[in-house]
Amino acid sequence: MSTEQEQEQQDLVYALATSPNFDQDGMCFAARLSGLYRSEDHGASWRPAYDALDLKEALATISVVLSPDFASDQSVFAGVNGGVLRSGDGGASWHIAGLGAPPPAVCALAVSPNFVHDGVILAGTMEDGIFRSGDRGRLWQAWNFGLLDLRVLCMVVSPTFADDETIYVGTESGLFRSTNGGRAWREVDFDIDLAPVLSLALAPGGALLVGTEACGLHRSNDGGRTWARLGRETIVDAVNTLIIAPQPAPQDILVLHEGALLGSRDGGQSWAPWKDDLPGDITAVTAPKGLAPGAPLLVGLADGTVKLV
């Protein structure tokens, strides 16, 4: 790999997270192999978020998530090689929670929608399955009973987690579900030939969307018992990111496919480019104000640029 290619890999944006109060505070975070970056002006300018750690070399970060009550608790979580970093002041200072040896790479993070009350956060790792914390990220335990594939690629927590405690994880070989908050897992009937599973989204009404590496996008309306492929002619292979609108418009779907953003306003029956004049080579996206027509998106590009579009 050339020096230029190495630099491009360091700059590539792997994940984005925005404050639930984005309109007012402008807070957002970008995870890259060169570290975690923070913006307080809606992504117009960025600075390193790990300065307080006084690191001697870059701390690769490929996942980041904020508390749903960020406006009050200022909680940020970042997944790194070996553990989860936790901040309670918007990324100004950090506490490190190790996940044991050998150090697993944390590639996915998911926070309970009821975090203010239950303090539950989950970390998916590339080789060691799922780790769960019930005390806002201070202490962690592996919760892999029934998880037959420990190579976790993505996670999604039910919007009604406080009632149903449902979580889905996508792995190299398929799809797994927990209905007790991550303490135990069962394999979902999802054709192994469609795996790996790269992205997941769960609508308030229960519809589950699964993005795969080589077989496009699939939807189940009955908890994974039956499946339908969406956008067969348009979404032909890797679906890296999935966003589905919350109520009252769960028919709006946004996918990141081959570096471009495609959207559907009818539950996946028809697809079109999400917006005109979007940049190419998009590697990460988040929707700070939802998927309503005209709502802005925060996108990360392969060259490290982050834009509000």
C-alpha positions in Angstrom: 0.0 0.0 0.0 1.4 3.4 -1.0 1.8 6.3 1.4 -1.1 8.1 -0.4 -3.4 5.1 0.0 -2.5 4.7 3.7 -3.4 8.4 4.2 -6.7 8.0 2.4 -7.5 5.0 4.6 -6.7 7.1 7.7 -8.9 9.9 6.5 -11.9 7.8 5.5 -15.0 8.5 7.7 -16.3 5.3 9.2 -19.2 6.6 11.3 -21.0 9.8 12.2 -23.2 10.7 15.2 -25.2 13.9 15.8 -26.7 15.4 18.9 -30.5 14.8 19.3 -30.5 18.6 19.9 -28.4 19.2 16.7 -30.4 22.3 15.6 -29.5 24.1 18.9 -26.0 22.8 19.9 -24.6 21.8 16.5 -22.7 18.9 18.1 -21.6 16.0 15.9 -18.8 13.5 15.8 -16.8 11.7 13.1 -15.0 8.4 13.6 -11.9 7.7 11.5 -8.8 5.5 11.7 -6.9 8.7 12.7 -9.2 9.2 15.7 -12.4 10.8 16.7 -13.3 14.3 15.7 -15.8 16.8 17.1 -17.7 19.7 15.7 -19.8 22.3 17.5 -21.0 24.2 14.4 -23.0 21.6 12.5 -20.0 20.1 10.9 -18.5 23.3 9.4 -15.2 22.9 11.4 -13.7 20.0 13.2 -11.1 19.3 15.9 -9.6 16.2 17.5 -11.8 14.9 20.4 -9.0 12.9 22.1 -6.7 15.8 23.0 -7.3 15.2 26.8 -5.9 11.6 26.4 -2.4 13.0 25.3 -2.0 10.1 22.9 1.4 9.3 21.4 -0.2 7.9 18.2 -3.6 7.8 16.5 -6.3 5.9 18.2 -8.3 4.2 15.4 -12.1 4.7 15.9 -14.7 3.0 13.8 -17.9 3.5 15.8 -19.4 6.3 17.8 -22.8 6.9 19.4 -24.4 9.5 21.6 -26.9 9.1 24.4 -30.5 9.9 23.4 -30.5 12.2 26.4 -27.3 13.9 25.2 -28.6 17.4 25.9 -28.7 16.6 29.6 -26.0 13.9 30.2 -23.5 14.8 27.4 -22.6 11.1 27.0 -20.6 10.0 24.1 -19.2 6.5 23.4 -16.5 5.6 21.0 -15.5 2.1 19.9 -11.7 1.4 19.6 -9.4 -1.5 19.5 -9.7 -3.1 22.9 -12.5 -1.2 24.5 -15.0 1.6 24.7 -14.2 5.2 25.5 -16.9 7.0 27.5 -17.3 10.8 27.9 -19.8 12.6 30.1 -18.9 16.1 29.0 -19.5 16.0 25.2 -16.0 14.6 24.4 -13.9 17.0 26.4 -12.6 14.2 28.7 -12.7 10.4 28.5 -12.8 7.3 30.6 -11.5 4.0 29.1 -13.3 0.7 29.6 -11.3 -2.3 28.5 -13.0 -5.4 27.2 -10.4 -8.0 28.1 -7.5 -9.7 26.3 -6.8 -10.2 23.5 -8.3 -6.7 22.9 -11.3 -7.0 20.6 -12.0 -4.3 17.9 -15.3 -2.6 18.7 -17.0 -2.1 15.3 -20.6 -1.3 16.3 -22.2 0.5 19.3 -25.9 0.7 20.2 -27.6 2.6 23.0 -31.0 1.8 24.5 -33.7 4.4 23.6 -34.5 4.2 27.4 -30.9 4.9 28.3 -31.7 7.6 30.8 -33.5 5.0 32.9 -31.8 1.6 32.1 -28.2 2.8 31.2 -27.9 0.0 28.7 -25.3 0.2 25.9 -24.0 -2.7 23.7 -20.7 -3.1 21.8 -20.3 -5.4 18.9 -16.8 -6.7 18.1 -15.1 -8.2 15.1 -14.1 -11.5 16.8 -15.5 -11.6 20.3 -19.2 -11.1 19.9 -21.3 -8.8 22.0 -20.4 -6.9 25.2 -23.1 -5.3 27.3 -23.1 -2.6 30.0 -26.0 -1.8 32.2 -24.3 1.1 34.1 -23.8 3.7 31.3 -20.6 2.1 30.0 -18.5 1.8 33.2 -18.5 -2.0 33.4 -18.9 -4.5 30.6 -19.6 -8.2 30.3 -19.7 -10.5 27.3 -23.2 -11.7 26.5 -22.8 -14.3 23.8 -25.0 -17.2 24.9 -26.6 -18.5 21.7 -24.6 -16.2 19.4 -23.2 -18.7 17.0 -21.1 -16.2 15.1 -18.9 -13.8 17.1 -17.9 -11.7 14.1 -20.4 -8.9 14.6 -20.8 -6.2 11.9 -23.9 -4.2 12.9 -26.6 -3.9 15.5 -30.0 -2.3 16.0 -32.0 -1.8 19.2 -35.8 -1.8 19.1 -37.5 1.6 19.4 -39.7 0.0 22.0 -36.8 -1.6 23.9 -38.2 -0.6 27.3 -41.1 -3.0 26.6 -39.8 -5.7 24.3 -36.0 -5.7 25.1 -35.4 -6.7 21.4 -32.0 -6.3 19.7 -30.8 -7.6 16.3 -27.2 -8.2 15.3 -25.8 -8.8 11.8 -22.7 -11.0 11.5 -20.5 -12.6 8.8 -22.8 -15.6 8.6 -26.3 -14.2 9.3 -28.7 -12.6 11.7 -29.4 -13.0 15.4 -32.0 -11.7 17.8 -32.2 -11.2 21.5 -35.5 -10.6 23.3 -34.0 -10.2 26.8 -31.8 -7.1 26.4 -28.8 -9.0 24.9 -28.4 -11.6 27.6 -29.1 -14.5 25.2 -29.4 -14.8 21.4 -31.2 -16.9 18.8 -30.5 -17.2 15.1 -33.1 -15.7 12.8 -34.1 -17.6 9.8 -32.2 -15.6 7.2 -30.6 -17.4 4.3 -26.8 -17.8 5.0 -26.2 -17.3 1.3 -27.3 -13.7 1.7 -24.8 -12.9 4.4 -22.7 -11.1 5.5 -25.1 -8.6 7.0 -23.7 -5.1 6.9 -26.6 -2.9 8.1 -29.9 -3.1 10.0 -32.9 -0.8 10.7 -36.0 -1.5 12.7 -39.2 0.5 12.3 -41.5 1.3 15.2 -44.1 -0.9 13.7 -41.7 -3.9 13.8 -40.6 -4.0 10.1 -36.9 -5.2 10.0 -34.7 -4.1 7.1 -31.4 -6.0 6.4 -28.6 -4.7 4.2 -26.2 -7.3 2.9 -22.8 -7.3 1.3 -23.6 -9.0 -2.0 -27.4 -9.5 -2.2 -28.9 -6.0 -1.6 -31.7 -5.1 0.7 -34.3 -7.4 2.4 -37.4 -6.7 4.6 -39.4 -8.8 7.0 -42.7 -7.7 8.6 -43.0 -10.7 10.9 -39.8 -10.8 12.9 -37.8 -12.7 10.4 -40.1 -15.6 9.5 -40.6 -14.4 5.9 -38.5 -12.1 3.7 -38.9 -9.9 0.6 -36.1 -8.4 -1.4 -36.4 -4.6 -2.0 -35.1 -2.7 -5.0 -33.9 -5.8 -6.8 -33.1 -3.9 -10.0 -31.5 -0.9 -8.3 -29.9 -2.1 -5.1 -27.8 -5.0 -6.4 -25.0 -5.5 -3.8 -23.6 -3.9 -0.7 -25.9 -1.8 1.5 -23.5 -0.2 4.0 -26.0 2.0 5.9 -29.7 1.9 6.5 -31.9 4.6 8.0 -35.7 4.3 8.3 -37.9 7.1 9.4 -39.6 7.0 12.8 -43.3 7.4 13.1 -45.4 8.8 11.6 -43.5 8.1 8.3 -42.0 4.7 8.6 -42.3 4.2 4.8 -39.3 6.5 4.2 -36.0 4.6 3.8 -32.5 5.8 3.0 -29.6 3.5 2.0 -26.0 4.0 1.4 -25.2 1.9 -1.7 -21.9 1.9 -3.6 -21.0 5.3 -2.3 -24.3 6.9 -3.2 -27.5 7.6 -1.3 -30.8 6.1 -2.6 -34.1 6.6 -1.1 -37.7 5.3 -1.1 -40.8 7.1 0.1 -43.1 4.1 -0.3 -41.6 1.4 1.9 -39.1 0.2 -0.7 -41.3 -0.3 -3.7 -39.5 2.4 -5.8 -36.1 4.0 -5.4 -34.3 7.2 -6.6 -31.3 9.2 -5.7 -32.0 10.9 -2.4 -31.0 14.4 -3.5 -29.6 16.1 -6.5 -25.9 17.1 -6.6 -24.8 14.9 -3.7 -21.1 14.3 -3.5 -19.7 10.9 -4.5 -17.8 8.4 -2.5 -19.9 8.7 0.6 -18.8 6.4 3.4 -21.0 7.4 6.2 -24.3 9.2 6.7 -26.7 10.3 9.4 -30.0 12.1 9.4 -30.0 14.6 12.3 -33.5 15.8 11.6 -35.0 12.7 10.1 -36.0 11.9 6.5 -38.6 14.5 5.8 -38.3 16.1 2.4 -35.7 18.8 2.5 -34.2 17.7 5.8 -30.4 17.9 5.9 -28.0 15.0 6.0 -24.5 14.8 7.5 -22.3 12.8 5.1 -18.7 11.6 5.5 -16.6 11.1 2.4 -13.7 8.8 1.6 -11.2 11.7 1.6 -12.2 12.6 5.2 -14.5 15.5 4.4 -17.7 15.8 6.3 -20.5 17.9 4.8 -24.0 19.0 5.8 -26.1 18.6 2.6 
